Amino acid sequence: DEEDELDQERQKRATAEDIVQRSKSQLTASEQEKAAELNSVQEALTVLGAQCEDLKLQLDVAVEERDFLRQSVEQAQVREDQMIQEAEEAHKKEVDLSGELAVARETEANLLAALTALKAQSEQEDRKKRDR
């Protein structure tokens, strides 16, 4: 009886040890799977990190291009404003010169009228002298 009990105890222990060994094997396999997953995630993070760096460089280039274009637009606007101001000044000069030209033509017409009147008066005086 005692031997049967001892045998049963040994079998229970062996079964328990076998269960513990299988559990350790399963844990080891599970740990290896988790380590493989972790490595895979780390590799993916490394790839994403490199992609982020590349995108950051592209963004920096795009920002520089945007700043250059903004500066070019501002310079073009300044030049446009200058050209508008020059055109307005030229128009003002044109208006002023048109006014001066109108005054000069009026003066010319007045002088021609005066000259014609003087000529007529001179001819009248000449006739009077001849008539005498």
Backbone bond lengths (Angstrom), bond angles and torsions (degrees), N, CA, C in turn:
res aa  C-N    CA-C-N  psi(-1)  N-CA   C-N-CA  omega(-1)  CA-C   N-CA-C  phi
1 D - - - 1.437 - - 1.508 111.47 -
2 E 1.309 114.15 -46.51 1.471 118.38 -179.73 1.518 110.16 -62.55
3 E 1.334 114.59 -36.18 1.463 116.90 -179.38 1.512 110.92 -69.71
4 D 1.303 115.18 -37.71 1.470 118.51 177.11 1.524 110.25 -63.19
5 E 1.316 115.37 -41.43 1.464 119.64 177.85 1.516 110.81 -63.74
6 L 1.360 115.10 -42.99 1.461 118.98 178.49 1.528 110.13 -63.71
7 D 1.326 116.33 -40.94 1.461 120.70 178.35 1.534 110.07 -61.54
8 Q 1.306 115.08 -44.72 1.465 119.38 179.20 1.533 110.53 -63.32
9 E 1.310 115.15 -40.36 1.482 119.43 178.25 1.519 109.60 -63.95
10 R 1.342 116.92 -43.48 1.463 121.03 179.25 1.537 109.32 -62.69
11 Q 1.309 116.76 -43.31 1.459 120.43 179.80 1.528 110.49 -64.55
12 K 1.317 115.78 -40.64 1.468 119.11 177.81 1.521 110.25 -62.95
13 R 1.351 115.49 -43.31 1.467 119.68 178.66 1.511 110.75 -63.51
14 A 1.343 116.19 -44.33 1.461 121.09 179.99 1.528 109.48 -62.21
15 T 1.327 115.80 -42.97 1.460 120.22 178.18 1.531 109.77 -63.82
16 A 1.313 115.98 -43.77 1.464 119.63 178.73 1.516 110.97 -63.25
17 E 1.331 118.27 -43.12 1.466 121.93 178.96 1.533 110.15 -64.65
18 D 1.351 114.61 -39.79 1.463 119.62 178.31 1.527 110.03 -62.18
19 I 1.349 115.58 -42.85 1.472 120.18 177.88 1.521 109.83 -62.89
20 V 1.330 117.14 -42.61 1.474 120.96 178.92 1.522 109.85 -62.45
21 Q 1.336 118.46 -43.81 1.465 122.25 -179.86 1.535 110.53 -62.67
22 R 1.346 115.33 -45.51 1.463 118.76 179.04 1.534 110.57 -62.36
23 S 1.322 115.77 -41.24 1.466 119.87 178.09 1.521 110.61 -61.58
24 K 1.353 116.32 -42.87 1.480 119.61 178.05 1.523 110.20 -62.52
25 S 1.331 117.46 -41.81 1.466 121.20 179.30 1.525 109.85 -62.47
26 Q 1.360 114.85 -43.67 1.458 118.40 179.07 1.523 110.56 -64.19
27 L 1.343 116.22 -41.28 1.465 119.37 177.73 1.522 110.46 -62.64
28 T 1.317 116.69 -43.28 1.463 120.34 -179.83 1.522 110.00 -62.09
29 A 1.340 117.06 -44.31 1.464 120.19 178.65 1.524 109.70 -63.75
30 S 1.332 116.90 -41.97 1.463 121.12 179.24 1.522 109.96 -64.14
31 E 1.332 116.18 -42.13 1.465 119.68 178.28 1.518 110.81 -63.56
32 Q 1.347 116.36 -38.94 1.464 119.39 179.03 1.533 110.22 -65.81
33 E 1.332 117.42 -40.11 1.460 120.51 177.21 1.517 110.50 -62.48
34 K 1.336 114.55 -43.86 1.470 118.20 179.65 1.522 111.19 -65.50
35 A 1.329 117.35 -37.55 1.468 120.77 177.66 1.531 109.70 -65.36
36 A 1.338 116.33 -40.40 1.468 119.70 178.16 1.526 110.01 -64.42
37 E 1.332 117.06 -42.30 1.464 121.00 177.18 1.520 110.68 -61.85
38 L 1.330 115.43 -42.38 1.464 120.21 179.24 1.520 110.38 -61.84
39 N 1.336 116.98 -44.33 1.469 120.65 177.68 1.526 110.28 -60.59
40 S 1.326 115.53 -42.59 1.460 119.91 180.00 1.529 110.39 -62.39
41 V 1.335 115.89 -43.67 1.467 120.10 178.63 1.528 110.33 -64.68
42 Q 1.335 117.03 -40.87 1.473 119.89 179.32 1.529 110.84 -63.53
43 E 1.326 116.98 -40.18 1.468 120.29 178.06 1.526 109.88 -64.16
44 A 1.332 115.54 -42.67 1.470 119.13 178.92 1.525 110.62 -62.78
45 L 1.334 116.66 -39.78 1.469 120.43 177.84 1.522 110.93 -64.64
46 T 1.318 116.58 -38.88 1.466 120.04 178.20 1.526 110.24 -63.24
47 V 1.338 116.33 -43.88 1.472 120.71 178.64 1.525 109.22 -62.98
48 L 1.336 117.07 -45.42 1.467 120.65 179.50 1.528 110.92 -62.57
49 G 1.337 116.09 -39.31 1.467 119.26 177.60 1.516 111.45 -60.64
50 A 1.341 116.27 -43.34 1.471 120.14 178.35 1.523 110.50 -64.15
51 Q 1.341 116.44 -41.38 1.464 119.97 178.56 1.528 110.54 -63.74
52 C 1.325 116.48 -39.09 1.472 120.22 178.20 1.527 110.63 -63.09
53 E 1.320 116.66 -42.78 1.475 120.27 178.21 1.524 110.34 -61.39
54 D 1.339 116.14 -43.37 1.464 120.57 178.71 1.530 110.54 -62.18
55 L 1.329 116.23 -44.47 1.467 119.91 178.96 1.526 111.02 -64.62
56 K 1.331 116.95 -36.51 1.469 120.00 178.26 1.529 110.45 -63.62
57 L 1.333 115.92 -41.78 1.468 119.47 177.41 1.531 110.66 -63.49
58 Q 1.336 116.71 -42.76 1.462 120.35 178.12 1.527 110.58 -62.52
59 L 1.320 115.90 -39.61 1.466 120.39 178.38 1.525 110.64 -64.22
60 D 1.343 116.64 -42.70 1.465 120.11 178.43 1.526 111.07 -59.78
61 V 1.339 116.10 -42.27 1.468 120.52 179.01 1.527 109.63 -64.48
62 A 1.337 116.44 -43.37 1.465 120.50 -179.69 1.526 110.86 -63.53
63 V 1.323 117.03 -38.92 1.477 120.94 178.77 1.530 109.58 -65.00
64 E 1.335 116.54 -42.73 1.473 119.70 177.99 1.528 110.47 -62.08
65 E 1.333 117.02 -43.49 1.468 120.37 178.89 1.519 110.46 -62.93
66 R 1.342 116.53 -43.13 1.472 120.72 179.57 1.531 110.12 -61.25
67 D 1.339 116.73 -44.24 1.461 120.41 179.90 1.530 110.96 -63.33
68 F 1.351 116.06 -40.73 1.462 119.92 178.72 1.527 110.26 -63.47
69 L 1.347 115.93 -44.95 1.464 119.64 180.00 1.524 111.03 -65.13
70 R 1.324 116.77 -39.94 1.469 120.38 178.18 1.532 109.76 -61.04
71 Q 1.346 116.13 -43.60 1.462 120.10 179.22 1.533 110.17 -64.21
72 S 1.340 116.45 -40.78 1.467 120.27 178.87 1.527 110.57 -62.70
73 V 1.333 116.41 -42.10 1.469 120.55 178.95 1.526 109.94 -63.74
74 E 1.333 116.32 -42.32 1.471 119.64 179.66 1.523 110.51 -62.99
75 Q 1.348 116.40 -41.92 1.466 119.94 177.84 1.525 110.86 -63.70
76 A 1.336 116.04 -40.73 1.469 119.69 178.77 1.523 110.41 -64.64
77 Q 1.341 116.74 -37.67 1.466 119.65 178.89 1.529 110.41 -66.96
78 V 1.329 116.34 -40.32 1.469 119.45 177.37 1.527 109.65 -61.99
79 R 1.337 116.72 -44.30 1.477 120.87 179.68 1.530 110.06 -64.01
80 E 1.340 116.00 -40.99 1.460 119.56 178.24 1.529 110.21 -62.02
81 D 1.330 116.94 -44.27 1.466 120.47 178.44 1.531 110.61 -60.28
82 Q 1.340 116.50 -41.18 1.463 120.49 178.52 1.536 110.29 -62.99
83 M 1.336 115.86 -43.32 1.464 119.69 -179.07 1.527 110.74 -66.02
84 I 1.328 116.85 -38.75 1.468 120.12 177.15 1.519 109.89 -63.13
85 Q 1.344 116.13 -43.54 1.464 120.25 179.61 1.535 110.10 -63.33
86 E 1.345 116.21 -42.50 1.463 119.80 178.60 1.533 110.48 -63.31
87 A 1.334 116.70 -40.74 1.472 120.49 179.11 1.527 110.19 -64.76
88 E 1.327 117.11 -40.73 1.470 120.52 178.29 1.523 110.42 -64.31
89 E 1.345 116.52 -41.50 1.469 120.01 178.41 1.528 110.57 -65.21
90 A 1.339 116.73 -40.55 1.467 120.70 178.94 1.528 110.00 -64.45
91 H 1.331 116.38 -40.33 1.469 119.72 178.24 1.528 110.18 -64.22
92 K 1.331 116.01 -42.05 1.467 119.98 179.02 1.535 109.73 -61.11
93 K 1.346 116.18 -43.39 1.467 119.71 177.73 1.526 110.62 -62.00
94 E 1.341 115.42 -41.19 1.461 119.88 179.10 1.532 110.50 -60.91
95 V 1.338 116.38 -43.96 1.469 120.57 178.65 1.530 109.64 -63.28
96 D 1.347 115.59 -45.40 1.471 119.81 179.09 1.531 110.60 -60.05
97 L 1.343 116.45 -45.83 1.465 120.28 -179.11 1.528 110.82 -66.68
98 S 1.339 116.68 -35.74 1.463 119.26 176.82 1.524 109.67 -62.67
99 G 1.326 116.20 -40.80 1.468 120.25 176.77 1.516 111.01 -63.13
100 E 1.332 116.46 -44.82 1.467 120.03 179.14 1.527 110.41 -63.94
101 L 1.344 115.68 -38.91 1.464 119.33 178.96 1.529 110.40 -64.13
102 A 1.327 117.09 -40.78 1.479 120.66 178.50 1.520 109.69 -62.81
103 V 1.339 116.73 -42.87 1.469 120.42 178.39 1.520 109.91 -63.87
104 A 1.348 116.56 -42.16 1.464 120.32 -179.44 1.538 110.25 -64.50
105 R 1.325 117.79 -40.04 1.475 120.56 179.10 1.534 110.88 -66.61
106 E 1.344 114.66 -39.50 1.473 118.31 177.61 1.524 110.03 -64.52
107 T 1.325 115.94 -42.49 1.472 120.27 178.52 1.523 109.49 -62.61
108 E 1.351 115.78 -42.72 1.467 120.16 178.88 1.526 110.20 -60.91
109 A 1.337 116.15 -44.43 1.476 119.72 179.34 1.525 110.01 -62.93
110 N 1.330 116.93 -42.39 1.473 120.42 178.42 1.523 111.18 -63.01
111 L 1.344 115.79 -42.21 1.465 119.45 179.45 1.525 111.36 -65.72
112 L 1.360 115.49 -40.48 1.465 118.94 177.19 1.526 110.68 -63.03
113 A 1.355 115.23 -40.63 1.468 118.92 178.77 1.529 109.36 -64.63
114 A 1.339 115.28 -43.29 1.467 118.65 179.26 1.521 110.27 -64.19
115 L 1.329 116.54 -41.88 1.463 120.52 179.21 1.529 110.77 -62.98
116 T 1.332 114.84 -42.88 1.469 119.46 178.03 1.524 110.14 -62.51
117 A 1.314 116.92 -41.47 1.469 121.08 178.96 1.525 109.62 -64.95
118 L 1.337 116.18 -43.39 1.468 118.94 178.66 1.519 111.29 -63.86
119 K 1.324 115.59 -40.00 1.454 120.15 179.10 1.537 109.61 -62.90
120 A 1.304 115.20 -45.04 1.465 119.60 179.51 1.520 109.93 -62.82
121 Q 1.326 116.92 -43.19 1.468 121.02 179.40 1.522 109.75 -63.62
122 S 1.337 115.38 -41.66 1.461 119.49 -179.57 1.524 110.73 -64.53
123 E 1.332 115.42 -40.89 1.461 118.94 178.39 1.527 110.67 -65.81
124 Q 1.320 117.21 -37.38 1.457 121.02 177.71 1.522 110.20 -63.75
125 E 1.326 114.89 -43.85 1.464 118.74 -179.83 1.516 110.19 -64.74
126 D 1.330 115.65 -39.22 1.467 119.65 178.19 1.530 110.49 -63.28
127 R 1.307 117.58 -40.45 1.463 121.70 178.67 1.526 110.25 -64.40
128 K 1.331 115.12 -42.74 1.458 118.65 -179.92 1.513 109.88 -62.26
129 K 1.321 115.31 -40.33 1.466 118.71 -179.94 1.514 109.87 -66.54
130 R 1.295 116.27 -40.56 1.461 119.62 179.74 1.529 111.18 -67.84
131 D 1.330 114.13 -37.73 1.450 118.55 -179.40 1.523 111.37 -67.25
132 R 1.231 118.28 -23.77 1.466 120.36 -177.33 1.453 111.60 -80.76
